[in-house]
Amino acid sequence: MGLLPGLLGLSFLLGGITFILKQAGPIINVVNNTLLFLSGGFVPLDTFPNWVVTITKHLPTTQAISIFRNSIQ
């Protein structure tokens, strides 16, 4: 249930940055790539230290990738 509010909050945050800075492409790319890296989109979560895995389990993108992987297996 935390997936949708987390993604909405992230969307509003990035939308606000875009509204203020007018060119937020580089910032959005850094946030997007960091989230994909930490959510297990590029590498498995098993390769991270335990303290990073604890943080990544609360990211909405980690939950979305997990749901997608379970649906295609």
Backbone as CSV, one residue per row, in Angstrom:
resi,resn,N_x,N_y,N_z,CA_x,CA_y,CA_z,C_x,C_y,C_z
1,MET,0.807,-1.184,0.000,0.000,0.000,0.000,0.860,1.262,0.000
2,GLY,2.142,1.124,0.362,3.021,2.279,0.396,3.579,2.646,-0.967
3,LEU,3.336,1.816,-1.965,3.904,2.041,-3.292,3.327,3.283,-3.964
4,LEU,2.024,3.398,-4.012,1.393,4.519,-4.713,1.664,5.876,-4.056
5,PRO,1.513,6.010,-2.733,1.843,7.316,-2.132,3.317,7.676,-2.288
6,GLY,4.195,6.686,-2.242,5.617,6.960,-2.422,5.930,7.466,-3.815
7,LEU,5.330,6.850,-4.807,5.556,7.299,-6.182,4.915,8.657,-6.438
8,LEU,3.753,8.895,-5.851,3.114,10.206,-6.002,3.948,11.301,-5.342
9,GLY,4.476,11.011,-4.165,5.320,11.989,-3.486,6.576,12.299,-4.277
10,LEU,7.192,11.271,-4.840,8.382,11.466,-5.662,8.041,12.271,-6.913
11,SER,6.895,12.002,-7.503,6.476,12.748,-8.697,6.243,14.215,-8.383
12,PHE,5.586,14.490,-7.253,5.366,15.886,-6.861,6.675,16.596,-6.560
13,LEU,7.614,15.897,-5.930,8.919,16.489,-5.634,9.657,16.862,-6.915
14,LEU,9.707,15.937,-7.862,10.399,16.223,-9.121,9.655,17.271,-9.946
15,GLY,8.324,17.274,-9.867,7.551,18.314,-10.549,7.806,19.690,-9.959
16,GLY,7.928,19.773,-8.644,8.244,21.036,-7.997,9.627,21.545,-8.362
17,ILE,10.594,20.622,-8.439,11.945,21.010,-8.853,11.921,21.543,-10.281
18,THR,11.175,20.889,-11.144,11.068,21.341,-12.525,10.409,22.713,-12.607
19,PHE,9.376,22.922,-11.798,8.672,24.210,-11.803,9.588,25.344,-11.344
20,ILE,10.421,25.077,-10.345,11.299,26.116,-9.809,12.507,26.359,-10.714
21,LEU,13.154,25.293,-11.159,14.401,25.441,-11.914,14.205,25.587,-13.424
22,LYS,13.047,25.208,-13.923,12.694,25.270,-15.351,13.472,24.270,-16.205
23,GLN,14.639,23.846,-15.769,15.403,22.810,-16.478,15.930,21.831,-15.439
24,ALA,15.145,20.835,-15.160,15.522,19.888,-14.123,15.904,18.535,-14.698
25,GLY,16.153,18.462,-15.987,16.502,17.187,-16.626,17.681,16.481,-15.986
26,PRO,18.807,17.167,-15.785,19.950,16.495,-15.163,19.671,16.013,-13.739
27,ILE,18.926,16.802,-12.968,18.610,16.398,-11.600,17.699,15.181,-11.608
28,ILE,16.720,15.186,-12.488,15.801,14.054,-12.588,16.543,12.803,-13.046
29,ASN,17.490,12.941,-13.967,18.272,11.792,-14.404,19.101,11.205,-13.271
30,VAL,19.698,12.053,-12.448,20.487,11.558,-11.311,19.582,10.827,-10.321
31,VAL,18.432,11.403,-10.006,17.499,10.753,-9.080,16.998,9.435,-9.661
32,ASN,16.641,9.428,-10.924,16.126,8.230,-11.573,17.165,7.116,-11.592
33,ASN,18.377,7.425,-12.002,19.417,6.399,-12.067,19.812,5.897,-10.685
34,THR,19.829,6.782,-9.696,20.128,6.352,-8.326,19.050,5.416,-7.807
35,LEU,17.786,5.755,-8.050,16.701,4.881,-7.608,16.742,3.529,-8.311
36,LEU,17.012,3.524,-9.604,17.096,2.251,-10.322,18.260,1.400,-9.836
37,PHE,19.380,2.043,-9.546,20.541,1.307,-9.045,20.254,0.719,-7.661
38,LEU,19.674,1.525,-6.776,19.421,1.070,-5.411,18.214,0.148,-5.289
39,SER,17.350,0.136,-6.275,16.151,-0.695,-6.177,16.333,-2.087,-6.754
40,GLY,17.504,-2.383,-7.244,17.728,-3.698,-7.811,17.402,-3.765,-9.285
41,GLY,17.294,-2.639,-9.934,17.007,-2.618,-11.364,18.216,-2.979,-12.206
42,PHE,19.399,-2.651,-11.725,20.626,-2.933,-12.469,21.410,-4.102,-11.878
43,VAL,21.466,-4.179,-10.570,22.200,-5.251,-9.876,21.307,-5.844,-8.796
44,PRO,21.505,-7.122,-8.450,20.679,-7.728,-7.395,20.934,-7.075,-6.037
45,LEU,19.917,-7.054,-5.213,20.036,-6.454,-3.890,20.983,-7.241,-2.985
46,ASP,21.217,-8.504,-3.301,22.115,-9.329,-2.486,23.555,-8.835,-2.514
47,THR,23.914,-8.050,-3.517,25.292,-7.576,-3.633,25.572,-6.347,-2.776
48,PHE,24.526,-5.727,-2.225,24.690,-4.536,-1.403,24.961,-4.916,0.049
49,PRO,25.604,-4.022,0.806,25.738,-4.256,2.250,24.370,-4.238,2.934
50,ASN,24.316,-4.817,4.124,23.032,-4.934,4.838,22.385,-3.588,5.117
51,TRP,23.178,-2.564,5.439,22.587,-1.263,5.757,21.953,-0.629,4.526
52,VAL,22.500,-0.913,3.326,21.902,-0.376,2.099,20.616,-1.136,1.778
53,VAL,20.617,-2.443,1.993,19.417,-3.249,1.736,18.280,-2.795,2.640
54,THR,18.594,-2.436,3.888,17.568,-1.940,4.801,16.917,-0.673,4.263
55,ILE,17.711,0.206,3.684,17.181,1.445,3.113,16.394,1.155,1.838
56,THR,16.924,0.294,0.986,16.283,0.049,-0.308,14.940,-0.658,-0.188
57,LYS,14.720,-1.397,0.868,13.430,-2.077,1.033,12.280,-1.097,1.217
58,HIS,12.585,0.154,1.554,11.544,1.156,1.763,11.333,2.054,0.545
59,LEU,12.099,1.854,-0.505,11.930,2.660,-1.713,10.745,2.133,-2.520
60,PRO,9.918,3.016,-3.054,8.769,2.546,-3.847,9.202,1.837,-5.126
61,THR,10.339,2.214,-5.678,10.788,1.556,-6.905,11.234,0.116,-6.647
62,THR,11.768,-0.160,-5.470,12.152,-1.530,-5.122,10.920,-2.416,-5.074
63,GLN,9.862,-1.911,-4.474,8.622,-2.680,-4.397,8.026,-2.904,-5.781
64,ALA,8.084,-1.895,-6.638,7.531,-2.029,-7.992,8.319,-3.052,-8.800
65,ILE,9.637,-3.022,-8.705,10.462,-3.992,-9.440,10.224,-5.397,-8.915
66,SER,10.068,-5.543,-7.606,9.790,-6.841,-7.025,8.448,-7.395,-7.503
67,ILE,7.433,-6.549,-7.550,6.111,-6.974,-8.037,6.201,-7.381,-9.494
68,PHE,6.913,-6.613,-10.306,7.051,-6.932,-11.726,7.798,-8.259,-11.914
69,ARG,8.890,-8.455,-11.182,9.658,-9.704,-11.327,8.823,-10.913,-10.902
70,ASN,8.041,-10.782,-9.840,7.204,-11.898,-9.401,6.084,-12.196,-10.380
71,SER,5.616,-11.179,-11.115,4.520,-11.405,-12.053,4.987,-12.106,-13.330
72,ILE,6.253,-11.982,-13.692,6.719,-12.619,-14.932,7.365,-13.986,-14.689
73,GLN,7.486,-14.386,-13.447,8.077,-15.711,-13.172,7.057,-16.803,-13.234
